[in-house]
């Protein structure tokens, strides 16, 4: 009996892990997408719900539908996203990633899908910071691996505190450990809009305008062209506009 059960397990286990419908498994199209699930409203989870949501997530799912791909997201620390992509552990990265010359040396970016910029946030009772020129001598929190971290490190008279997530940065600001947070404007705006009454304000001026792109490995031109074309198609069909309005309100033409 034990021998019989052992043989049955040998026959059944491959079906459990790989599926017995050989033709279906062979024809399945899956796109593995790396994202850092702590950048609301672009990609995030709420409470203990591990179902990731956000603007980037909806955009990537729309692209997957256009291409006929199932989209599988992998939560990766922002600082490791492009390294994981280069190693081939994911096919695509979308995570509010700013297109920069340095990053373009490592990966290919689609056409920009979101216009952004760096903004500054401070406590409401702080009147010392009126512009970015007031940052020298101050402690500034940024998210590790972001363009905000790169830009602030170049400001030699600013003490830069690099933290894992933007939520950590805001907690550090509220606790008085830093004087300001530098991050992408839509991320700061979303935090303030979803934490009404929090003791934080932001300046209207942007430190630097930025553009987000979807990243693909340089040796994967076929996939790159497919994703780039699909991004344009969802724009042409009005799908992009509907997703944008869902997360940010009416598009300003």
C-alpha positions as CSV (number, residue, x, y, z in Angstrom):
1,X,0.0,0.0,0.0
2,X,2.8,2.4,0.9
3,X,4.5,1.7,-2.4
4,X,1.3,2.3,-4.3
5,X,0.8,5.7,-2.5
6,X,4.3,6.7,-3.3
7,X,3.9,5.9,-7.0
8,X,0.6,7.9,-7.1
9,X,2.4,10.9,-5.4
10,X,5.1,10.8,-8.1
11,X,2.4,10.9,-10.8
12,X,0.3,13.6,-9.1
13,X,2.9,16.1,-7.8
14,X,4.0,17.3,-11.2
15,X,0.3,18.1,-11.9
16,X,0.1,20.1,-8.7
17,X,3.1,22.2,-9.4
18,X,3.2,22.4,-13.2
19,X,-0.4,21.5,-14.3
20,X,-1.5,18.4,-16.1
21,X,-3.0,20.4,-19.0
22,X,0.2,20.4,-21.0
23,X,-1.1,22.3,-24.0
24,X,-2.6,25.0,-21.7
25,X,0.6,25.4,-19.7
26,X,2.6,25.6,-22.9
27,X,0.4,28.3,-24.4
28,X,0.0,30.4,-21.2
29,X,1.5,33.9,-21.5
30,X,2.6,35.4,-18.2
31,X,4.4,38.7,-17.7
32,X,6.3,39.0,-14.4
33,X,6.4,42.6,-13.2
34,X,8.5,44.0,-10.5
35,X,7.1,46.8,-8.3
36,X,7.7,48.3,-4.9
37,X,4.3,48.1,-3.2
38,X,4.7,51.2,-0.9
39,X,4.3,54.1,-3.3
40,X,0.7,55.1,-3.0
41,X,-1.1,56.0,-5.2
42,X,1.0,54.2,-7.8
43,X,1.3,50.8,-6.2
44,X,0.3,49.9,-2.6
45,X,-1.6,47.5,-0.4
46,X,-4.1,48.4,2.3
47,X,-4.3,46.8,5.8
48,X,-3.3,43.1,5.3
49,X,-4.9,42.8,1.9
50,X,-2.0,41.7,-0.3
51,X,-4.0,42.5,-3.5
52,X,-1.8,45.3,-4.9
53,X,-3.6,48.3,-6.3
54,X,-2.7,51.7,-7.7
55,X,-2.3,53.7,-10.9
56,X,0.8,51.8,-12.1
57,X,-1.0,48.5,-11.4
58,X,-4.0,49.5,-13.5
59,X,-1.8,50.7,-16.3
60,X,0.2,47.5,-16.4
61,X,-2.9,45.3,-16.3
62,X,-4.4,47.3,-19.2
63,X,-1.2,46.7,-21.1
64,X,-1.3,43.0,-20.3
65,X,-4.8,42.8,-21.5
66,X,-3.9,44.5,-24.7
67,X,-1.0,42.0,-25.3
68,X,-3.0,39.0,-24.1
69,X,-0.7,38.4,-21.1
70,X,-1.5,37.5,-17.5
71,X,0.2,40.0,-15.2
72,X,2.0,38.6,-12.0
73,X,3.4,41.3,-9.7
74,X,6.4,40.8,-7.4
75,X,7.0,43.1,-4.5
76,X,10.7,44.2,-4.5
77,X,12.4,47.0,-2.6
78,X,12.7,50.1,-4.8
79,X,16.5,50.2,-4.6
80,X,16.7,46.7,-6.0
81,X,14.1,46.9,-8.8
82,X,16.4,47.5,-11.8
83,X,19.0,45.1,-10.5
84,X,16.4,42.3,-10.3
85,X,15.2,43.2,-13.8
86,X,18.8,43.1,-15.2
87,X,19.2,39.6,-13.7
88,X,16.1,38.4,-15.5
89,X,14.1,37.6,-12.4
90,X,11.3,39.8,-13.7
91,X,10.3,40.8,-17.2
92,X,9.2,44.4,-16.6
93,X,9.4,47.0,-13.9
94,X,6.8,49.7,-13.2
95,X,7.0,51.6,-9.9
96,X,6.9,55.3,-10.5
97,X,10.5,55.0,-11.8
98,X,11.9,58.3,-13.1
99,X,13.7,58.1,-16.4
100,X,17.3,59.3,-15.9
101,X,20.5,59.0,-18.0
102,X,22.1,56.8,-15.4
103,X,19.2,54.4,-15.4
104,X,18.9,54.4,-19.2
105,X,22.5,53.0,-19.3
106,X,21.1,49.9,-17.5
107,X,17.6,49.4,-19.0
108,X,15.3,50.6,-21.7
109,X,12.4,52.8,-20.8
110,X,9.1,53.1,-22.7
111,X,7.8,56.5,-23.7
112,X,6.9,58.5,-20.5
113,X,3.5,57.6,-19.0
114,X,3.4,60.1,-16.2
115,X,4.8,63.7,-15.7
116,X,6.0,64.3,-12.1
117,X,8.5,66.2,-10.1
118,X,10.2,66.4,-6.7
119,X,8.4,68.3,-4.0
120,X,9.1,69.2,-0.4
121,X,7.0,68.5,2.7
122,X,7.5,69.8,6.3
123,X,5.6,70.2,9.5
124,X,2.8,72.8,9.5
125,X,4.4,74.7,12.4
126,X,7.8,75.0,10.6
127,X,8.2,78.4,9.0
128,X,11.9,78.2,8.5
129,X,11.6,76.4,5.2
130,X,10.0,78.5,2.5
131,X,11.9,77.1,-0.5
132,X,14.5,74.5,-1.5
133,X,17.2,77.2,-0.8
134,X,16.3,76.9,2.9
135,X,17.4,73.3,3.2
136,X,21.1,73.8,4.0
137,X,21.8,72.8,7.6
138,X,18.5,70.8,7.8
139,X,17.9,67.1,8.0
140,X,16.0,65.8,5.0
141,X,14.4,62.3,4.7
142,X,14.3,60.6,1.3
143,X,13.5,57.0,0.1
144,X,16.6,55.0,-0.7
145,X,17.3,54.5,-4.4
146,X,15.1,57.3,-5.6
147,X,16.0,60.4,-7.6
148,X,15.2,62.4,-4.5
149,X,18.0,60.6,-2.7
150,X,20.4,61.3,-5.6
151,X,19.5,65.0,-5.8
152,X,19.8,65.5,-2.1
153,X,23.1,63.8,-1.8
154,X,24.5,66.4,-4.2
155,X,23.5,69.1,-1.7
156,X,26.6,68.9,0.5
157,X,25.2,71.1,3.2
158,X,22.0,69.0,3.7
159,X,22.0,66.0,6.0
160,X,20.3,63.3,4.1
161,X,18.5,60.4,5.9
162,X,17.7,57.6,3.5
163,X,14.8,55.4,4.6
164,X,13.1,52.3,3.1
165,X,9.7,53.8,2.3
166,X,7.9,57.1,2.0
167,X,5.7,56.2,5.0
168,X,8.9,55.8,7.1
169,X,10.0,59.2,5.9
170,X,6.7,60.9,7.0
171,X,6.8,59.1,10.3
172,X,10.4,60.5,10.8
173,X,9.1,64.0,9.9
174,X,6.2,63.8,12.3
175,X,8.4,62.5,15.2
176,X,10.8,65.5,14.7
177,X,13.8,63.4,13.6
178,X,14.0,65.3,10.3
179,X,13.0,68.8,9.1
180,X,11.6,67.8,5.7
181,X,10.7,65.1,3.3
182,X,11.7,65.2,-0.4
183,X,9.7,62.9,-2.7
184,X,7.6,62.8,-5.8
185,X,4.8,65.4,-5.7
186,X,1.9,63.0,-6.4
187,X,3.1,60.7,-3.6
188,X,3.3,63.5,-1.1
189,X,-0.1,64.8,-2.3
190,X,-1.7,61.4,-2.0
191,X,-0.4,61.0,1.6
192,X,-1.8,64.4,2.6
193,X,-5.1,63.7,0.9
194,X,-5.5,60.3,2.6
195,X,-4.3,61.5,6.0
196,X,-6.6,64.6,6.5
197,X,-5.5,66.8,9.4
198,X,-1.9,65.4,9.6
199,X,0.6,68.0,10.8
200,X,2.3,68.3,7.4
201,X,2.3,70.9,4.6
202,X,3.9,71.0,1.2
203,X,5.3,73.8,-1.0
204,X,3.6,74.3,-4.4
205,X,6.9,74.7,-6.2
206,X,8.7,71.7,-7.7
207,X,12.4,71.2,-7.2
208,X,12.8,69.3,-10.5
209,X,10.4,68.0,-13.2
210,X,10.5,64.3,-13.8
211,X,9.0,61.6,-16.1
212,X,8.1,58.0,-15.3
213,X,8.7,55.1,-17.7
214,X,8.2,51.4,-17.8
215,X,11.6,49.5,-17.7
216,X,12.6,46.5,-19.8
217,X,15.9,44.7,-20.1
218,X,18.1,46.0,-22.9
219,X,18.5,42.6,-24.5
220,X,14.7,42.1,-24.7
221,X,13.8,44.4,-27.7
222,X,10.8,42.4,-28.7
223,X,9.1,42.7,-25.3
224,X,10.1,46.3,-25.1
225,X,8.5,47.2,-28.4
226,X,5.4,45.2,-27.5
227,X,5.0,47.0,-24.1
228,X,5.7,50.4,-25.7
229,X,3.2,49.9,-28.5
230,X,0.6,48.6,-26.0
231,X,1.1,51.7,-23.8
232,X,0.4,53.9,-26.9
233,X,-2.7,51.8,-27.8
234,X,-4.3,52.2,-24.3
235,X,-3.7,56.0,-24.6
236,X,-5.3,56.0,-28.1
237,X,-8.3,54.1,-26.9
238,X,-8.9,56.4,-23.9
239,X,-8.2,53.6,-21.4
240,X,-5.2,55.6,-20.0
241,X,-7.4,58.7,-19.4
242,X,-10.0,56.7,-17.5
243,X,-7.3,55.1,-15.2
244,X,-5.7,58.6,-14.7
245,X,-9.1,60.1,-13.7
246,X,-9.7,57.2,-11.3
247,X,-6.6,58.0,-9.3
248,X,-5.9,61.7,-9.9
249,X,-9.1,63.3,-11.1
250,X,-9.7,65.1,-14.3
251,X,-6.8,65.5,-16.7
252,X,-5.7,69.1,-17.2
253,X,-5.4,69.6,-21.0
